[in-house]
Amino acid sequence: MNRRSLLVALPFLSACTPSLGTFDALAPRDRGVTRVGRDLAYGDGPRRKLDVYAPAERQGALPVIVFIYGGSWRSGDKDDYEFLGAALASRGFVTVLPDYRLVPEVRFPDFVGDCAAAVRWVEDHAGEYGGDPRRVVLVGHSAGAYNAIMLALAGDYLRAAGVDASAIRGAVGLAGPYDFIPFDVDATRNAFGQAPDPVLTQPVHFARADAPPLLLLWGEDDTTVGPRNLESLARVQRAAGGSVETKIYENVDHVDILLALSRPFRGRAPVLDDVTAFARRATS
């Protein structure tokens, strides 16, 4: 797919937020990267598998980024994000992309628990693929940002998976929902509506001083996830004494912030630079 074709496809992607499979198949890749593991099981069943990307040439154990994709907790496939695995790995990170179970097969909190189990896999196996399991940064987009930030703040999920939380050096949320009661759209009703205590589904409830540093990114043209989410979480986390950075991009919407990680659209916003700079600081 040439740049013109990608630009023609972008309005459709932005409007519909569909599977990125076609985009991923045709978008140019960052060089010097290899997929060193594919469909590695971190649990039972077809949805609990992950892929691993790494720089083709590496010396020593590299920091690890676990990227959790979005899709309203009801869609998504790691195979649609090869462009992203290559992008992050090209900046010097072993990058892990897990699938996780989705609605209606599961509901809250099972998809968060699956992501915790994927992090446990990283703790156990990252060293086999050139990664340092003691230097992990969680990154997610949209619903995946929710999952990542919940893991970072609500420590019970990682503890239940047997993960040493001190290995999580930071967490990045791209356009994530963190404060969204009431459940007033189908995506949140279907994923969280059966939770016995809705408050315990909200990342803002778990703000704490000893959480890993957070970076919260958002685009001002995002009409899917509103600014309240970033603002609320940043406010309560700072009030609790935690470390949090925020950045808002002009002329960027809910999908743009993700596609800006790809080679054709990096000029839209410095998302890749911001994420990887934060991850380097957090793991240094």
Secondary structure, DSSP 8 states (H G I E B T S, - for coil): --HHHHHHHHHHHHHH----HHHHHHS---SSEEEEEEEEESSSSTTSEEEEEEESS--S-EEEEEEE--STTT---GGGGHHHHHHHHHTT-EEEEE----TTT--TTHHHHHHHHHHHHHHHHGGGGTEEEEEEEEEEETHHHHHHHHHHH-THHHHHTT--GGGEEEEEEES--S---S--SHHHHHHHTT-S-GGGG-GGGG--TTS--EEEEEETT-SSS-HHHHHHHHHHHHHTT--EEEEEETT--TTHHHHTTSGGGTTS--HHHHHHHHHHHHH-
